[in-house]
Amino acid sequence: MAKVTGPLGPRRGIADAIKKLREDQGKLLNEVARDLMMSSSKLSRLENAQGTPLPRDIRDLIGYYQIQGTPLAASLERWVRDARRRGWWTDYDDEVIEGMDAHLAYEVDAAVERVYTLPFVPALLQTQNYARAVFRDMESRSEEQIRQLLEVRARRREALRRREGPAPLQLIAVTHESTLHQRVGSPGIMREQLGELAERSADSNVSLLVLPFTARPAFSMTCMYAHFEYLDAGDLDIVHVETHAGYFSVEDAGEVSRYRSAHNALVRASLSEEASRELIRDIRDSL
């Protein structure tokens, strides 16, 4: 996948809108490309949210489909401006961000992020010491890479408190009980981390629930993933699944809906927020 240098939500909004406009008028992609004197490959990239859209291309499409002055035209013009913003993660080395750029691009504009994690606690709730231990012991990163990764993690965490433009990110996290017992670093690091979970889970925009060992197995409980929900960009929610081989996206609306339902089921199967905090404190105090 090509390097992602800016937010993906606006690009996906543009892609969905212009593809729907073309299909509603019964036109073929190469027909529209010919009429606009645009290459078919370029129009295909626009309809697949690939590359950075140019303002003149969107202006030409608005004129071609005769939607000037409509709310959709205004949205397309806003999305093309937003899509050209440079992502803050581009300030870091490629080898540090590699494989994570798309995830950050989805996260930066999301209104709600629903995650399920194991065997580590949710990334946005990890302490610096906990994250450092993961990067050092599991990923064998160099000290310079760890420094940059910790900066990236701190920047992501900041979205829970404040962001430029959108309201603070709302996090709804379910983590398996095994994450609370999985030793990362030292007992001191784990005590600090569990204390942080108990404290931050009381924030108004953070909901942390523990899926206990006693819960029945459920779809999606064997891998980590994030469901990103948007208030703009055509309401094109997306799921990003994290594996040892890297991330992959689930974009099909039916599959995204399935993951949303699965996350709701995990929430229902989990301990309540207060019971989750009590369990976290109990395990912390036993260390």
N, C-alpha and C positions, 0 to 999 in steps of 0.2 A: 504494500500500500504506500502511495506517495506520502511524503512528509506533510503533516497538517500544520499550517502556520497561522490559522485563525479559527474563529468559532464555526462550528459545522451546522448549528441550528438554522441560521439564515440561509445557508446554501441549500439545505434540504427543503426549506420553505419555498425558495425559488424553483427548485427542481420539481417539486410536487405541483406547484401552481402552473408553470408553463407546460408541463406535460398534460395536465388536465385540460388546459385551454386548447391545446392542439387536438387532443382526442375528442373533446366536445364538438369541435368543428369538423371532425372526420378527416383530418389531414394526416398525411404520412410525414415522417421526420425529414426525409430527403426533399419532399415537396416544400416544406416550410424553409428548410435551409437554402434551397434554390431561390425561392422568392426573396429571401433576405440577403442573398449573395454571401451566405455564410457556409462554411464547410459542414458537412453532415457530422463529422467527428466532433467539431466544436459544439454544435447544438446537442449532440448526444451527451457530451460531458456536462453541459449545463443541466440537462434533464436527469443526470445521475449524480448531481451534487459533487462533481469532480472539478478540481481547479478553482481559481478565484474568478467569479463573474465580473465582467466589465460593465460600467454604467451605460455605455453606449449600446451594448448588446441588449440590456434590459429595456432601454428606451425604445430601441427598434422593435422589440417584441411587443411592448405595450401598444405601439402604433399599429403594428401588424394585426393584432387581435382587437384593435379599436376599443380599448378599455381605458382611454385617457380620462382622468378625473374621477375614476372609481376608487372605492376603498381598496380593491385588490391592487390597482396601480400604485397607490400610496404605499401599500405593504411591500410590493416588489421594490420600489425605490428605496424604502427604508432598509430592507433586507440586503440590497446590494451594497449599501453604505456599511452596514454592520459586518457583512461578509469580508470586507476588505480591511477590517481591524487586524492589527498584528497581535497574535497571542503572546501573553507574557512569558510563556514557556520557551519561546524561541530564543530567549536570552541565555539559555543553558546549552551545554555541549550536546551534540546529537546522540552520542553514545549513552548519555545519561537519560535522555528523554525518549530514546528509541523504543517504539512499541507502546508508549504511554501517551503520545501526543494526541491521538484521536480521543482517548478517554478524557483528557484535560479539556479538549475542545468541546466535547459534549457537556462536560460538567460546568464550564464557565458561564453558560447562559441558562442552565436548567433552573426551574423554580423548585422542584422537589427531586430528591435523589433517594430512591429506595434500594437498600443494599442488603445482601445476605453474605456473611463471611464465616469462614473456617479455614485453617485453624488459628488465624490471627484476628485480633480485634479490628473493627472498621478503621480504615486508613485515616479518615478525618477525625478520629477520636484517639489516635495513637500519640503518646508522648514522644518527645525527641529521643529520649534514651531507649525507649522500646523500639522505635523505628530504626535507630542507629544499630541496634543489635540485630534486627532482621536484615538490614542491608549488609552488615559485616559478616554475620555467621551463616546466613542462608544464601545470600547472593554473592558473597566474597568480593564486594566492591572495594576499590581503592579509597584511600582517605579523601582524595579530592572529589571523587564521585559521590562519596557519602555526604560530604559537605554540601554539594549542589543538590543532592536528593533531599536532604533535610530542609534546605531552603524552599524547594518545590513543595514539600509536605506542609511547611509552615504557611506558604502562600495559599494552599488549598484549604487549610484549616481556617484561615482568616475569612473565607467566604461564609462561614457559619455566623460570623459577627457583623461583617460589613462588606459591601461590594459597591463598585462604581456602577450606578445605573439600577440594576435589579435589586430587589430586597434580599436580605440574607438568605442563603440557601436553607431549605428545610430538609432535614435528614431524618429518614425513618429507617432505622437499622435493626436487623435481626441477626444475632450472632449465636452460633452453636455453643452450648455449655462447655464443650471441649476447649474452646478458645480461652476460657478463664483459667483452665488448668495447664494449658500448654506453656511450658517454661521457656521464656524468651529472655536471654541475658541472665540476670541474677535474681534471687528472691527480692532484693531491694527494688530492682527495676519493675518486677511484677507488682509489688505492693504499690509503688507509685502509679503504675498504669491502671490498676484496678481502682485506686482512689480517684484517679482522673475520670474514669468511666462513671463512677457513682456520682461525681460532682457535675460533670458536663451533661449527663443524661437528664438532669433536672432543668436544663435550659428550655425555654418555651418553643424553640424551633428544632429541638432534638428529641427524638423518641427512640429509646434503646430497649430492645426486648431480647431476652435470652430464651432460645429454644432448648428445653431441658432434655436430658438423656431419656426421660420417660416419654417423650413425644413420639407418636407414630411416624414412621418414615413418610416423607412427602416429596413430591416432584420438586426439583431444583435445589434440594438440600445438600447435594453432594459437590457443588461447585460454587465459587464466589461469583457474584454478578451485581450489576447496578442497573436499575431501571430509572432512566432520566425522563422527567415530565416537564413539559414546557407550557408557558402561557401564550407564547407567540410562535412564530415560524411555522404556521400551519398546523399547530398541535400535533406535530409528528414525534411522538414519544419514541424512545429507542432503548434497547437493552444492550449492555456491554458485558460480555462474559469473560472472566479472567481464568486462564489455565496456565500450567507450567510452560506451555508453548507460546504464550502471549495472549493478547486480547482478540476477540472476534465480535462483530456486531450482529444483532438480530433486528432487522428492520421491517420484516413482514408484519403488517398490522395485526393479523390473527395471532402470530407467535408472540408479538409484544403484549397483546392482551392476555395471552395464556400465562406469560411470566408475571403480569400484574396480578392476575388471579392467584397464581402460585404464591406470590409474596403476601397477599392478603391471607392466604391459608396458613402461611408460616406465622404471621402475626397472631392469628387466632389460636394457633397451637402453642404459642410461647407463653411464658409467665407474664403477668401484668408488669407495667413499668416499675411500680413500687416493689413488687416481689422480685423483679430482676435486680433492682438496686440492692435489695436486702441480700440476695444470693451473692452478688459481687462483693459486698462488704464482708460477708461471712468468709468467703474464700480469701480475700485480702487479709483479714485478721488472723487467718490460720497460717499464713506464711511466716 
